[in-house]
């Protein structure tokens, strides 16, 4: 039942974002993470307190980051306010990535240098775009990119094989990589809508795979 509710909520939020409807996006975007939060609560007694705290932190930071990114997305004019919201969103999601990484490490995961190197190299493309388009944001977004690369590499190295964790880490990476390219390189409205649909769909899929993989792992 939780899976059905999550998929339906994620689909609604994805469509709202793709059509760039601010009201619909504001109403639908928080729902998938709220459903994940409820799923986390159901397993509280099965998990240790620190594991619960890390999962709760990942959900809370993600929801707050979603709100900041929503406000940034619908700030029409580039300027200090738009930049500030993007920086806040990146900082909040960095908190989420660190919480996820901590939860994985407590389950025996250890990121491999090769995995970090590959993911950092992939994110270098979006860093280059930011360096050209919005260089003043590079320090904050670069720091966030490092936490994302760390989380994704850690997800690929869990002690017990969990393909869903690896997939979640890669999808999160792909989603964030697309955000920068969509906002700064894509000018066609239809292509931008498709790209935004991919950003949101892959993001919500990643959150489900990572959160449930950690919450249900014993």
ABEGO torsion letter per residue (X at the ends): XAAAAAAAAAAAAAAAAAAGBAAAAAAAAAAAAAAAAAAAAAAAAABBAAAAAAAAAAAAAAAAAAAAAAAAAABABBEAAAAAAAAAAAAAAAAAAAAAAAAAAAAGBBBBAAAAAAAAAAAAAAAAAAAAABAAAAAAAAAAAAAAAAAAAAAAABABBBAAAAAAAAAAAAAAAAAAAAAAABABAAAAAAAAAAAAAAAAAAAAAAAAAAAABX
